[in-house]
Amino acid sequence: MTTLIARPEAEPAVNNSATRPKWEFPALAVLLIGTAVAYLCNLTANGWANSFYAAAVQAGSVSWKAFFFGSSDAANAITVDKTPAALWPMELSARLFGFSSWSMLGPQVLLGVASVGLLWATVRRYHGAAAGLLAGLGLALTPVAALMFRFNNPDALLVFLMIAAAWALLRATESGRVRWLVLCGLFMGFGFLAKQLQVLLVLPALVLVYLFAGPPKLGTRVLHLFAAGAAMVVGAGWWVLIAQLWPVDSRPYFGGSQNNSIIELTLGYNGLGRLSGNETGSVGPGGELPPGGNGMWGQTGLTRLFDSAQGGQIAWLLPAALILTVVALVVYGRAPRTDLRRASVLLWGGWLLVTAAVFSFMQGIFHQYYTVALAPAIAALTAIGAVLLRHRRERLWARGCAAATMAVTTATAWVLLSRTSDFVPWLRWVVLVGGIGATLALSLPPAPKRSGVAALLAGAVALAGPAAYTVETIASVNTGSIPSAGPDVRGGWGMPGGGMPEGRGDRGAPGVATGSPFGAIPGDGAAQPGAADEALMPGGGGAPNGRGDGGFLGGASQVSEAVIALLTDNADAYTWAAAATGSNSAATYQLATELPVMSLGGFNGSDPYPTLAQFQQYVADGRIHYFIGGGAGGPGARGDDAITAWVTQNFTAQQVDGVTVYDLTS
């Protein structure tokens, strides 16, 4: 055991420019340029991606108030159900280059490339060039990362800011200077503005690492952490304070909340409710549903991240990351308290354990793409551990650990690839044979040529599965609010009994969700002949391969030219060209016309806005031109509420290409 936990003096704690190998920069250029090119390929095939956020980007590209609040429409009726920072890069791009699929999704790709580069820099500084490059490559080839860095959900900015916070925290641990902690706090605060409380999943690791390994005295370290906490409050609080103090009648309703409060939205629907499943206004039931303890969002427990919904997104290297974390901590066990290599491992390991535990046991809304928050930690830990073991390959224990890790990684890949046996069916056999060969090669005493071949074979086997899933993700169309990476997996949506098996979200008429987990949802009527040829946007509705959810939950459908002509005629005379129940229906028509369309009830139609009295006043003031019938949301949508009843009783319906429309000015 003493040989296992000896101090590795040959490895510098900080790898500065003097220790930089000549091949590092060319390899880094290949990594970053390759990531950018790969992520940009086929980008516009995703169309508006999640139309819920696409509509908000369109609104923010023409209205600064909508930009600041994250409004769903440029007339500022209601916001998206998140804080708005993740929309800002896309909205600024749309202002510069015009609103399009490319200008909206391009900044997300840049965030992906920046995340790969920043992870390289952070890991490389304390573990060397090879570890840094392997970490960046691991992140770039993680299927769920390739999905979300090409999508308009808030996760791209969130992941970048989480990596930035880790980078700044380790610099503070290295120098003991409070300015780095303040910067870390600002990154965390801005991360809150990207996706609210999810950024706090990395906070325990950040705090504990500096508290344990920071160079100043304990009392000073505590004071430094208070300064970082104050910076975090400032980084998020400036926007929250302005939003809360802004006159209610002069700002949009905070979508997702039940009492028009950003604080209630933060602590309820987007906060503690995600953990307990008690989410007022949620798109579906959380918690544990008998028999078997399955909630709508999949069964909770230690194996959740390996199940059919999440496994192919993130689990390929998860067992390896856990094993190698333990190995690294044992190796650095006798290092001084301030050892930066151990501090780095503790940070990434704490990030992984806390985030994985929360995702495994949370009973509220949980989508498989959330797991992108695990990708940086898994990539960093596997890279650090792999390089650490390679440097010690002369020792029997290191070869044994490397072989065991390779065997577990091979078994994991075999299981995950077997779930999609029709997808590149030969790949799992290649991985199995290659994995067995790599396991045996890693266990043998090193030889000049054999050890290099063994390392290359092990890396190729470990990354073959996620790389194949990543290529499939890039080559496919991904739309809707519940996208997933890789090929379709039966039972992969996370619902009891399998959810949307194969063919998720075929194209449908506006408001009609075929393949929905909730069954058929009444829409605006049957699709008309030829309507499929009248695409409202690049990417249209659901994807041909079934990725996305078509006309349900954020997947925009198609709108005919006749409906577009109706809504745009004399539109400048009204604040809202139309109103529709639920953001999906409203976003569909807003993206088709680029005119404000009021979303009644917010994301899934369950928000208490507007009230009947408010809606009647808007109509009396001549501010809304049309009401579009049949808008759909999730369970609890207000499709049959008082507003719909009042409209149908007092106005005459007309059919335009199968869409039921009421002229509220007649």
C-alpha positions in Angstrom: 0.0 0.0 0.0 2.9 2.4 0.7 3.9 2.3 -2.9 0.4 3.0 -4.0 0.0 6.3 -2.0 3.6 7.6 -2.5 4.0 11.2 -3.6 4.6 11.4 -7.4 7.2 14.1 -7.3 8.0 13.8 -11.0 4.7 15.4 -11.9 4.6 19.2 -11.5 1.6 20.6 -9.6 1.1 23.3 -12.1 2.0 22.6 -15.8 3.0 26.0 -17.1 4.3 27.0 -20.6 7.8 25.8 -19.8 6.5 22.2 -19.6 4.3 22.4 -22.7 5.1 19.7 -25.3 5.5 20.8 -29.0 2.6 18.7 -30.1 0.1 20.2 -27.7 -1.0 23.3 -29.6 -1.5 21.5 -33.0 -3.5 18.8 -31.2 -5.6 21.5 -29.4 -6.3 23.2 -32.7 -7.4 19.9 -34.2 -9.7 19.3 -31.2 -11.3 22.8 -31.2 -11.6 23.1 -35.0 -12.9 19.6 -35.2 -15.5 20.2 -32.5 -16.7 23.4 -34.2 -16.9 21.8 -37.6 -18.7 18.7 -36.3 -21.2 20.7 -34.2 -21.9 23.1 -37.1 -22.7 20.2 -39.5 -26.4 19.8 -40.3 -27.1 22.5 -37.7 -30.1 24.1 -39.3 -31.8 20.7 -39.8 -32.9 21.2 -36.1 -35.0 24.2 -37.3 -36.3 26.1 -34.4 -35.3 23.2 -32.1 -37.4 24.0 -29.0 -40.1 26.4 -30.3 -40.8 27.6 -26.8 -37.4 29.2 -26.5 -37.2 30.0 -30.2 -40.3 32.2 -29.9 -38.6 34.0 -27.0 -35.4 34.5 -29.0 -37.6 36.0 -31.8 -39.3 38.3 -29.3 -36.0 39.4 -27.7 -34.5 40.2 -31.2 -37.1 43.0 -31.7 -37.9 44.1 -28.1 -35.4 45.1 -25.5 -37.9 44.6 -22.7 -38.6 41.1 -24.0 -34.8 40.6 -24.1 -34.4 41.6 -20.5 -37.3 39.6 -19.1 -37.2 36.6 -21.4 -40.6 37.2 -22.7 -42.3 34.7 -25.0 -43.6 37.5 -27.3 -42.5 40.9 -28.2 -45.6 42.5 -26.7 -44.5 41.1 -23.3 -47.5 39.1 -22.1 -45.6 36.3 -20.3 -42.1 35.1 -19.9 -40.5 31.7 -20.4 -40.4 29.6 -17.3 -36.7 30.3 -16.6 -34.5 33.3 -16.0 -33.4 34.9 -19.3 -29.6 34.8 -19.5 -29.4 31.7 -21.7 -31.5 33.5 -24.3 -29.3 36.6 -24.5 -26.4 35.2 -26.7 -29.0 33.9 -29.2 -31.0 37.1 -29.1 -27.9 39.3 -29.7 -26.9 37.0 -32.6 -30.4 37.4 -34.0 -30.2 41.2 -33.8 -26.8 41.1 -35.5 -27.5 38.6 -38.3 -31.3 38.5 -38.5 -33.5 35.9 -36.8 -33.0 32.4 -38.3 -32.2 28.9 -37.2 -28.5 29.5 -37.9 -28.2 32.7 -36.0 -30.1 31.3 -33.0 -28.1 28.0 -32.8 -24.7 29.3 -33.8 -24.0 30.8 -30.4 -24.8 27.5 -28.7 -22.1 25.8 -30.9 -19.6 28.5 -29.8 -20.5 27.8 -26.2 -19.8 24.2 -26.8 -16.4 24.9 -28.4 -15.6 27.3 -25.5 -16.6 24.7 -23.0 -14.2 22.1 -24.5 -11.4 24.7 -24.6 -11.9 25.8 -21.0 -12.1 22.2 -19.8 -8.8 21.5 -21.6 -7.2 24.5 -19.9 -8.5 23.6 -16.4 -7.5 20.0 -16.5 -4.2 20.6 -18.4 -3.0 23.1 -15.8 -2.8 20.5 -13.0 -2.5 17.2 -14.8 -0.6 17.9 -18.0 -1.2 18.2 -21.7 -2.4 14.7 -22.4 -5.0 14.8 -19.7 -6.3 18.2 -20.8 -6.7 17.1 -24.4 -8.4 13.8 -23.4 -10.8 15.7 -21.2 -11.7 18.1 -24.0 -12.2 15.2 -26.4 -14.3 13.3 -23.9 -16.6 16.3 -23.5 -16.9 16.9 -27.2 -17.8 13.2 -27.9 -20.4 12.9 -25.1 -23.7 12.4 -26.9 -25.8 14.6 -24.7 -23.2 17.4 -25.0 -23.3 17.2 -28.8 -27.1 17.4 -28.5 -27.3 20.4 -26.2 -24.5 22.5 -27.7 -26.6 22.4 -30.9 -29.9 23.2 -29.3 -31.6 26.3 -27.8 -32.3 25.1 -24.3 -30.5 26.9 -21.4 -28.1 24.0 -20.7 -25.3 25.2 -23.1 -24.7 28.4 -21.2 -25.2 26.7 -17.9 -22.5 24.1 -18.6 -20.0 26.7 -19.8 -20.5 28.8 -16.6 -20.2 25.7 -14.4 -16.8 24.9 -16.0 -15.8 28.5 -15.7 -16.6 28.5 -12.0 -14.5 25.4 -11.5 -11.6 27.0 -13.4 -11.8 30.1 -11.2 -12.1 28.1 -8.0 -9.0 26.1 -8.8 -7.0 29.2 -9.6 -8.1 30.6 -6.2 -7.0 27.3 -4.6 -3.6 27.7 -6.3 -2.9 31.3 -5.4 -5.1 32.0 -2.4 -6.2 35.3 -3.9 -9.7 36.3 -3.2 -10.2 37.9 -6.7 -10.4 34.4 -8.2 -13.1 33.4 -5.7 -15.1 36.6 -6.5 -14.9 35.7 -10.2 -16.0 32.2 -9.3 -19.0 33.6 -7.4 -19.9 35.9 -10.4 -19.9 32.9 -12.7 -22.1 31.0 -10.3 -24.5 33.9 -10.1 -24.7 34.3 -13.8 -25.3 30.6 -14.0 -28.4 31.1 -11.8 -29.6 33.6 -14.4 -29.1 30.8 -17.1 -31.1 28.0 -15.4 -31.7 29.1 -11.8 -31.0 26.6 -9.0 -29.4 23.8 -11.1 -26.1 25.7 -11.0 -25.9 25.1 -7.3 -25.3 21.4 -7.8 -21.6 22.2 -8.1 -21.5 24.6 -5.2 -20.8 21.9 -2.5 -17.7 20.8 -4.3 -16.5 24.3 -4.9 -16.9 25.3 -1.3 -15.4 22.2 0.3 -12.3 22.1 -2.1 -11.3 25.7 -1.2 -12.1 25.2 2.5 -9.9 22.1 2.5 -7.1 23.0 0.1 -6.9 26.8 -0.1 -3.5 28.1 0.9 -4.5 30.8 3.5 -5.3 30.1 7.1 -8.7 28.5 7.9 -10.2 31.8 9.1 -9.1 33.6 6.0 -10.4 30.8 3.8 -13.8 31.2 5.4 -13.8 34.9 4.9 -12.8 34.4 1.2 -15.8 32.0 0.8 -18.1 34.7 2.2 -16.7 37.1 -0.4 -17.4 34.5 -3.1 -21.0 34.1 -1.8 -21.5 37.8 -1.9 -20.3 37.9 -5.5 -22.7 35.1 -6.4 -25.6 37.0 -4.9 -24.6 40.1 -6.8 -24.1 38.1 -10.0 -27.7 36.9 -9.9 -29.3 39.4 -7.6 -29.0 42.5 -9.8 -31.5 41.0 -12.3 -33.8 39.5 -9.6 -33.9 42.8 -7.8 -34.8 44.8 -10.9 -37.4 42.2 -12.0 -39.1 42.1 -8.6 -39.1 45.9 -8.2 -40.4 46.6 -11.7 -44.0 47.7 -11.7 -46.2 44.6 -12.2 -48.5 46.3 -14.8 -45.4 47.3 -16.8 -43.7 43.9 -17.2 -44.7 40.5 -18.4 -46.1 37.8 -16.1 -43.4 35.4 -14.8 -44.2 32.2 -16.6 -44.1 29.0 -14.6 -45.1 30.8 -11.3 -48.5 30.7 -9.8 -48.4 34.2 -8.2 -46.3 36.2 -10.7 -43.2 36.0 -8.6 -39.7 35.1 -9.7 -38.9 34.1 -6.2 -41.8 31.6 -6.1 -40.7 30.3 -9.6 -37.1 29.8 -8.3 -38.0 28.0 -5.1 -41.1 26.1 -6.4 -41.6 25.0 -9.9 -37.8 25.3 -10.8 -36.5 24.6 -7.3 -37.6 22.3 -4.5 -40.5 21.0 -6.5 -38.0 19.3 -8.8 -36.7 17.3 -5.9 -40.0 16.4 -4.3 -42.2 16.1 -7.3 -44.6 18.6 -5.8 -44.6 21.1 -8.7 -47.7 23.3 -9.0 -48.3 23.9 -12.7 -46.0 21.0 -13.8 -46.4 19.4 -17.2 -47.1 16.1 -15.5 -47.2 14.2 -12.2 -43.9 13.6 -10.3 -43.2 11.6 -7.2 -43.4 7.8 -6.9 -46.4 6.1 -8.6 -47.2 2.4 -7.6 -46.6 -0.2 -8.5 -42.8 -0.4 -8.5 -42.2 3.3 -7.6 -42.3 4.6 -11.1 -43.0 8.3 -11.5 -43.8 9.9 -14.8 -40.2 10.8 -15.2 -38.8 7.3 -14.7 -37.9 5.2 -11.7 -35.6 6.9 -9.2 -32.6 5.2 -7.6 -28.9 4.4 -8.0 -29.4 2.9 -11.5 -31.4 5.7 -13.0 -28.5 7.2 -15.0 -27.9 3.8 -16.6 -31.5 3.1 -17.6 -32.8 3.2 -21.2 -33.6 6.9 -21.1 -30.4 8.2 -19.7 -27.8 5.5 -20.4 -26.9 6.3 -24.0 -26.8 10.0 -23.2 -24.1 10.0 -20.5 -23.3 6.6 -18.9 -20.6 5.4 -21.2 -17.7 6.5 -19.0 -19.5 7.0 -15.8 -18.2 3.7 -14.1 -14.7 4.5 -15.3 -14.9 8.0 -13.8 -16.0 6.7 -10.4 -13.3 4.0 -10.3 -10.5 6.4 -11.4 -11.6 9.1 -8.9 -11.0 6.6 -6.1 -7.6 5.6 -7.7 -6.5 9.2 -8.0 -7.5 10.1 -4.4 -5.6 7.1 -3.1 -2.5 8.0 -5.2 -2.6 11.6 -3.9 -3.5 10.5 -0.4 -0.2 11.5 1.2 0.2 14.8 -0.7 0.2 18.1 1.3 -3.1 19.6 2.1 -2.8 22.2 -0.6 -1.8 19.8 -3.4 -3.5 21.1 -6.5 -3.8 17.7 -8.3 -5.8 16.3 -5.4 -7.9 19.5 -5.1 -8.7 19.1 -8.8 -9.8 15.5 -8.4 -11.9 16.4 -5.3 -13.6 19.2 -7.2 -14.5 17.1 -10.3 -15.4 14.1 -8.1 -17.6 16.2 -5.8 -19.3 17.7 -8.9 -20.0 14.2 -10.2 -21.2 12.7 -7.0 -23.6 15.5 -5.9 -25.1 16.0 -9.4 -25.5 12.3 -10.0 -27.1 11.8 -6.7 -29.6 14.6 -7.2 -30.5 13.4 -10.7 -30.8 9.8 -9.5 -33.3 10.5 -6.7 -35.2 13.7 -7.8 -38.9 13.0 -8.2 -40.0 16.0 -10.1 -39.5 16.8 -13.8 -36.4 15.1 -15.1 -35.4 15.0 -18.7 -32.5 12.9 -20.1 -30.8 16.0 -21.5 -30.3 17.3 -18.0 -27.4 14.8 -17.7 -25.2 17.2 -19.8 -24.3 18.8 -16.5 -22.4 15.6 -15.6 -20.4 15.6 -18.9 -17.5 17.9 -17.8 -16.9 16.0 -14.6 -16.9 12.6 -16.2 -14.6 13.7 -19.0 -12.2 15.4 -16.6 -12.0 12.4 -14.2 -11.5 9.8 -16.8 -8.8 11.8 -18.5 -7.0 12.5 -15.2 -7.2 8.9 -14.1 -6.2 7.4 -17.5 -3.0 9.6 -17.6 -2.2 8.9 -14.0 -2.3 5.1 -14.5 -0.3 5.4 -17.7 2.5 7.2 -15.9 2.6 4.4 -13.4 2.2 1.5 -15.8 5.5 -0.1 -14.5 3.6 -0.9 -11.3 1.4 -4.0 -11.0 -1.4 -2.2 -9.1 -1.6 0.4 -11.8 -1.9 -2.2 -14.6 -4.5 -4.0 -12.6 -6.6 -0.8 -12.1 -6.3 0.0 -15.7 -7.4 -3.4 -16.8 -10.3 -3.5 -14.4 -11.5 0.0 -15.6 -11.2 -1.1 -19.2 -13.3 -4.2 -18.5 -16.0 -2.3 -16.8 -16.1 0.3 -19.6 -16.3 -2.4 -22.2 -19.2 -4.1 -20.3 -21.0 -0.8 -20.0 -20.7 -0.1 -23.7 -21.9 -3.6 -24.6 -25.1 -3.1 -22.5 -25.8 0.3 -23.9 -25.2 -0.7 -27.6 -27.3 -3.8 -27.1 -30.3 -1.6 -26.4 -30.1 -0.3 -30.0 -29.1 -3.5 -31.7 -30.4 -2.2 -35.1 -28.0 0.8 -34.9 -24.6 -0.1 -36.3 -25.2 -3.7 -35.2 -21.5 -4.7 -35.7 -20.2 -2.0 -33.4 -21.0 -3.8 -30.1 -19.0 -6.8 -31.2 -16.1 -4.7 -32.3 -16.2 -3.0 -28.9 -16.4 -6.3 -27.1 -13.5 -7.9 -28.9 -11.4 -4.7 -28.8 -12.2 -4.2 -25.1 -11.1 -7.8 -24.2 -7.9 -7.2 -26.1 -7.3 -3.8 -24.5 -8.0 -5.3 -21.0 -5.4 -8.0 -21.6 -2.9 -5.7 -23.1 -3.2 -3.2 -20.2 -2.6 -5.9 -17.7 0.8 -7.0 -19.2 4.2 -5.6 -18.2 4.9 -2.5 -20.4 7.0 -2.7 -23.5 8.0 0.3 -25.7 5.6 -0.5 -28.6 3.0 -2.6 -26.9 2.1 -0.1 -24.2 1.4 2.6 -26.7 -0.8 0.3 -28.8 -2.6 -0.8 -25.7 -3.3 2.8 -24.7 -4.6 3.7 -28.2 -6.8 0.6 -28.3 -8.2 1.3 -24.9 -9.1 4.9 -25.9 -10.6 3.8 -29.2 -12.8 1.2 -27.5 -13.9 3.6 -24.7 -14.9 6.3 -27.1 -16.4 4.2 -29.9 -19.9 4.0 -28.5 -20.3 7.7 -27.5 -18.7 8.7 -30.7 -21.2 6.7 -32.8 -24.1 8.2 -30.8 -22.6 11.6 -31.3 -22.4 11.2 -35.0 -26.0 9.9 -35.1 -27.1 13.0 -33.1 -25.4 15.4 -35.5 -26.8 13.6 -38.5 -30.3 13.6 -37.2 -33.1 16.2 -36.7 -33.7 17.1 -33.1 -36.7 19.2 -32.2 -39.1 19.7 -29.3 -38.6 20.3 -25.6 -37.6 16.7 -24.8 -34.8 15.9 -27.2 -32.4 13.0 -26.8 -29.1 12.1 -28.3 -28.2 9.0 -30.4 -30.6 6.5 -31.9 -34.1 5.8 -30.6 -34.2 3.5 -27.6 -37.4 1.6 -26.9 -38.7 2.8 -23.5 -36.2 5.7 -23.6 -38.5 8.6 -22.7 -38.5 7.7 -19.1 -42.2 6.9 -18.7 -43.7 3.9 -17.1 -43.9 1.1 -19.6 -41.4 2.8 -21.9 -42.9 6.1 -22.8 -42.5 7.2 -26.5 -41.0 4.1 -28.0 -39.5 4.7 -31.5 -40.9 7.3 -33.7 -41.3 10.0 -31.1 -43.2 13.0 -32.4 -44.1 12.4 -36.1 -45.2 15.5 -38.0 -48.7 16.6 -37.3 -51.0 19.5 -37.8 -50.6 22.5 -35.5 -51.4 21.5 -32.0 -51.7 17.8 -32.8 -49.1 15.7 -31.1 -48.8 12.3 -32.6 -46.7 9.9 -30.6 -47.3 12.0 -27.5 -47.0 10.2 -24.2 -50.3 11.5 -23.2 -52.1 10.2 -26.3 -53.7 12.3 -29.0 -54.1 15.9 -28.0 -56.9 17.9 -29.7 -55.5 20.4 -32.0 -56.7 22.9 -34.5 -58.3 20.3 -36.8 -57.0 17.8 -39.3 -54.1 18.6 -41.5 -55.2 19.8 -45.0 -54.0 18.2 -48.2 -50.7 19.8 -49.2 -50.2 21.4 -45.8 -47.1 19.3 -45.3 -45.5 21.1 -48.2 -46.0 24.5 -46.7 -43.3 24.5 -44.1 -43.4 27.4 -41.7 -39.7 27.0 -40.7 -36.6 25.1 -41.3 -37.0 21.8 -39.6 -40.7 22.0 -39.6 -42.4 19.9 -37.0 -41.2 16.6 -35.6 -38.3 14.8 -37.0 -38.6 12.1 -39.6 -36.6 9.8 -37.4 -38.9 10.5 -34.5 -36.6 12.7 -32.6 -38.4 15.6 -30.8 -42.1 15.8 -30.1 -43.6 17.4 -33.1 -46.6 19.6 -32.2 -46.3 18.8 -28.5 -44.2 20.4 -25.8 -42.0 22.8 -27.7 -42.0 21.1 -31.2 -43.4 23.6 -33.7 -45.8 22.3 -36.3 -46.6 23.8 -39.7 -48.8 26.7 -40.6 -50.4 27.1 -44.0 -50.0 30.2 -46.1 -53.7 31.0 -45.7 -53.4 31.1 -41.9 -50.3 33.2 -42.1 -52.0 35.7 -44.5 -55.0 35.9 -42.1 -52.8 36.7 -39.1 -50.5 39.2 -40.8 -53.3 41.2 -42.4 -53.4 44.6 -40.7 -51.4 43.2 -37.8 -49.8 46.5 -37.0 -53.1 47.7 -35.7 -53.0 45.3 -32.8 -50.7 44.5 -29.8 -51.1 40.8 -30.4 -51.9 39.3 -33.8 -53.6 36.4 -31.9 -53.9 34.5 -28.7 -53.7 30.7 -28.2 -53.7 28.3 -25.3 -50.3 27.1 -24.3 -46.9 28.2 -25.5 -46.5 25.5 -28.0 -49.5 26.6 -30.0 -48.7 30.3 -29.6 -45.0 29.8 -30.6 -46.0 27.9 -33.7 -48.0 30.9 -35.0 -45.5 33.5 -33.7 -42.6 31.8 -35.5 -44.6 31.6 -38.7 -45.5 35.3 -38.7 -42.8 36.9 -36.5 -45.7 38.8 -34.8 -46.6 38.7 -31.1 -48.9 35.9 -30.2 -50.2 35.7 -26.6 -49.6 32.4 -24.9 -52.6 31.8 -22.6 -51.4 29.9 -19.5 -47.7 29.8 -20.4 -45.6 26.8 -21.2 -48.3 24.1 -20.8 -51.4 26.3 -20.4 -51.6 26.0 -16.6 -50.2 29.4 -15.5 -53.0 31.7 -14.1 -52.4 34.3 -16.8 -54.3 36.1 -18.1 -57.4 36.0 -16.0 -60.8 36.2 -17.8 -61.2 39.8 -16.7 -57.7 40.7 -18.1 -58.4 39.0 -21.4 -61.8 40.6 -21.7 -60.2 44.0 -21.1 -57.6 43.3 -23.8 -60.3 42.4 -26.2 -62.4 45.5 -25.3 -59.4 47.7 -25.9 -58.9 46.1 -29.4 -55.5 44.8 -28.6 -55.9 41.1 -29.7 -57.1 40.4 -33.2 -57.7 36.6 -33.3 -58.2 33.8 -30.8 -56.9 30.4 -32.2 -58.9 27.5 -30.9 -57.7 24.1 -29.8 -54.2 25.1 -28.5 -52.7 22.2 -26.5 -50.4 21.9 -23.5 -49.6 19.1 -21.1 -51.9 17.8 -18.4 -53.6 20.6 -16.6 -53.7 22.9 -19.7 -56.5 25.5 -19.7 -58.0 24.4 -23.1 -61.5 24.3 -21.6 -61.1 27.3 -19.2 -63.3 30.3 -18.8 -61.5 32.3 -21.6 -62.2 29.6 -24.2 -65.8 29.3 -23.1 -66.3 33.1 -23.2 -64.8 33.3 -26.7 -66.8 30.5 -28.1 -70.0 32.0 -26.7 -69.5 35.5 -27.9 -67.6 35.2 -31.2 -68.1 33.3 -34.4 -65.7 30.6 -35.4 -64.3 30.3 -38.9 -62.2 27.5 -40.4 -59.0 28.3 -42.2 -57.2 25.3 -43.5 -58.5 23.3 -40.6 -57.6 25.9 -38.0 -60.4 27.2 -35.9 -60.1 31.0 -35.6 -62.3 33.6 -33.8 -62.1 37.3 -34.9 -62.2 39.2 -31.6 -62.8 42.5 -33.3 -66.0 41.6 -35.1 
